Amino acid sequence: MICLALVLTGKVYAGGKPGEVKPANQKAIAISAGWNHTCALISGGAVKCWGANQSGQLGDGTRDNRNVPVNVWGLVPEKNH
């Protein structure tokens, strides 16, 4: 079992090690964990995921496992009206 933490600075920590969300000037504002993968909602509306991807659960169009966050395809940030 791995613990996840989202701190006020926008960094995501997994198992006590900091996760990097690129580009560095963006912050995670929410996180969600699956069985062996994690996703983060980034300020500005993008979603990035990393971890196991055998069923395509990372949403990057591949089935490649990812050790660093990758963009989820097909999501468009909602604009404020």
Secondary structure, 3 states (H helix, E strand, C coil): CCCEEECCCCCEEECCEEECCCCCCCCEEEEEECCCEEEEEECCCCEEEEECCCCCCCCCCCCCCEEEEEECCCCCCCCCC
